[in-house]
Amino acid sequence: MIRAIILDIDGVIVGQKIGFNFPSPHEDVLKKLREIKEKGIAIALCTAKPAYAISDIIEGAQLNNPHITDAGAVIINPIDTVIVEKHVIEKDFVKNVLETCLSHNIYVELYTVDEYFIQQNQVGEITEKHKPILRRDPIVVSSLLHELSQQDVVRIMPIAKDEEDKKRVADLLDGYKNTLSISWGLHPSALPLQFGIITSLGSSKKEGAEAVVKNLNLSFEDVLGIGDTTGDWSFMQLCGHVATVENGSSELKDLLRTKGEGKYFIGKSVDENGILDIFNFFQI
């Protein structure tokens, strides 16, 4: 019996069709989320984005429970304004990553729980592409290195121009892999941009899922995990039931099948509201 859902957002319920499922999910999806919540099934959103960027979904579907934001760095229930967990990156680590990014002309953003910051000389096309995704304008500062001394940074986001540039940036950041959690993601509306996700060690979607399930006093066996990339498998593999949409990666689909018949499902694409197929299959 499914008693909770851990649900990735971008590429699963938010796509690239402006006015249909971007920047917000389709109304049919929001309606279904509300119905599921009313049945007593918790829905924890799981995203690399900050809480304010998904507030329309949380409030629209009245998802009054903890959510995994900033790639697990912040576990928060915005409706009750309760922060369950917050993982702040050590300032020396932030400084080192910033110096690497800025000295190699890598676009980079800093995140606190409530805001995000960019440096004045980096404002440009990437900024404009990212703003609709985050649903908020950044705070523009003359120096990110100066700003970090005044902020509790929970996430650093270097953004590569494309897949090839991602390899360059990843190589430059490789030296931090033993002191920070580093992963990558994308958004269907901002391709070919590649989004780096840097948080403190011990904060990831996997740890975030563990914190949420513990907070809800549930067993993972009764949880449905839904995502669209292999990065989501870190939390999905813990769940008793798993699903993705047709646009999910082929590698993830292969991993889903390891759960066995009846435990996994692949719905239509995000732009066809495939999430509704998933909910129908699991009869929720």
N, C-alpha and C positions, 0 to 999 in steps of 0.2 A: 504493500500500500504506500503510495507516494504522499508524504506529509509536508514536503518542502521542495522548492525548485531553486537551484542556483543558476542564474540566467545571464549569460554574456549579452551585450547589447549590440555593438557595431557589427554588421554583417549577419546578425541573427534577427533582431527586431527593428533595427535602423539600417536602411540601405542608402541608395544614391538617387532615388526618384524624388526630386523636390516637390513638396506638396502632397506626396503619397506616403512615403515612409522616411523622409528626411526634411527637416532635422529631427522630427518626432516620429514615433511609430504610427502606423495606420490606426485610425479610430477603432476598427474591428479588433485589432490586437489589444489596444488599451481596454476595450470593453471586456474582452476575454480575461485579461489579467485581473480586472476588478471582480469578475465572477468567480475566478479561482480563489482569490483572496477571501471572498465572502463565504466560501466553503470551508474556511479555516486552514487552507494550505498556504504556508508562508512562501513568499517569492523574494529572494535576495538577489538584487542586481549585482553583477560582477563586472567591473570595468576598470580600465586604466585611467578613465576620466575622473575629474573631481566631482563631488556630490552635487555642486550647483549646476553642473552640465547635464545632470539626469533628473533634476528636480521636477521637470514637467511630467516624467514618467511616474516617479514616486508619488507625486501629489495627484496626478490624473487617475492612477489606479489605486490610490490610497494604500500603498504598500508600507504599512506602519510596523516595520521591523528593521533590523540592522542590514546594511548593504556594504558590499566590498567595493571601495573606491580607491583611486590612485594606485591601482595594481596591488592592492592589499596593504598599502601603507596606512590607510585610514578605514576603519570599520565604523559606520555611522548610521544612526537613524535620524534623518533630517526632520521628520515630522515631529518627533519628540525632542529634537535638538540634543540628542545624547550621542557622545563619541564613546564607542566601546573600546577602541584601540587607536592609538596614533603613534607611528614610528617616525621619529625625526632623524634625519641624516646628520652625522657629525659634521660640524662646520669645516673642519680641515679637509674632509673628504669632498664636500661640496666645492670648496676652493680649488682643490686639485683638478676635479673634473671640469670646472668652469675654465680654468687656465688652459687646459688641454683643448677644449672646444673653441674657445675664443682665439687662441693662437693658431689654430688650423682652419679658421674660417668655417666653423660648424655652427649652424643656427641652433640656439639652445634657449630653453625656457625653464624658469624655476617655479615650483609650486608650493604654496602653503595650503592649509585646509580651506581657506576662504578666497584666495586670489592666485593669479599667476603673473609672472614678471618677465619682460624681455628687455634687451638693451636697445637703446635708441638707434644705434648704427646698424641694427639687424632688422629693423622694421621693413617689411616688404611683402612680396607675393606669398611667401609661406605664412606670414602673419594673417593675411586676408583669407587664405584657405582654411586656416585653423579656427578662426573666430566663430564661424557658424557651427562647427562641431562642438566647441566648448560653451556656446551660448553666452559668451561674455567677452568683452574687450580686455586685453591685458593691461596691466599697469606698466607703463613705459618709463624706464629709469636710465640715467646716463651711464651707470656702471652696475652690472650685476654683482661684481666682486664686492663693491661697497654695500649693496643692498642685502647680501646674504648675512652680514654681521647683525642685521636688525630683524631677521626673520627665522622662524622655525621651518626649515625646508623639509618637506616630506617626499618630494619627487623632483628629479631632474629629467628634462626631456630634450635630448638632442634630436634634431630632425634631419634626415638625409634626403637628398633630392630624388633619388631613385635607388633601385636595387644595387647598381654598381657602386654608387656613392655610399650606400649602407656598408658595404664591405670595407671601404676605406675607414669610415667612422668606427666600425666595430673593431677593426685592428688597432686603432688608436686608443680605444677604451679597454682593450683586453687586459691591460695591466691592473685594472681595478676589480677584476672578477672575483678576487679572493676577499675583498673588503666591502663590496656592494653587490646588490642583486641587479643584474642587467638582462633585459629581454627586449624583444622587438614586436611591434604591431603595425597595423595599417588601418586605414579607413576607406571604404569603397568610394566615398565622395571626394577623396583627396589624393587618389593615385596620380602619379607614381611615388608620392612621398612615403617615406618609411620612418616610423616613429620609435625612437629609442625610449626605453622605460627604465629609469634607474631609481632604485629605492634602497633602503638600508637592508642589510642581511637579515633574514628572518621575516621579511615582509614580502609576500607574493600572493597571487590568487589562491594558491594551495593553502598557505597559512591562514589567509583570510577566510576561506571556506571552513577550515577547522574551527576558527573562532566563532563564525556564525552558527554552525551546527551545535557547538557547545552552548552558545548563548540561548539557542532555541530548545535546548535539552532534547535533541533528537539523535537518531542513529543515521549514519550515512547510507545504510541499507534502504532507508525510506526516502532518500533524496534523489531527485532527477537533476542531472547536470547537463546543461546545454551550452555549446560553444561552436566556433567555426574554424579554429586554427589549432595546430598542435600545441601551442602555448597554453590553450585552455585545458588540454588533457591533464595538466598538473593538478587541477581540482576535479575534473570530470572522472578521472580514474578512481577517485575515492568513493564515488557515488554508486548506488545500487543500480540505477538506471541512467542511460545517457542518450543524447540525441544531437543531431546537427541538421543543417539545411543543405540543399543541393549545392550551393556555392561554397560550402565548407571544403577545406583542403582534402585531397585524396588520402593523404597520410592520416589525417584524423579519422576519416571514414573507416580505414583499415583498423585503427585502434578501437573504434566503437564495436566492430564485429567481434572482438575478443571477449566481449561481455556475454555473448551467446544470444540465441533466439529469444525474443520477447523482452530482452533487457535493453535493446537499442533500437533506434529508428532514425531514418533520414527523410526529412520532409522536403517539400518544394523549396525553391530559392527564397531568399529574404524578400526579393522584389515581387514575389507571388504570395507573401504572407505565409511562408512555409511553417512558421511556428505554430499556426493553427492546426496543421496536419499532425504535428508532434503532440499537441495537447489532445487531439482526437484519438490518436493511437493509444496513448496511455490513459485514456478515459478520465481526464481531469478537466 
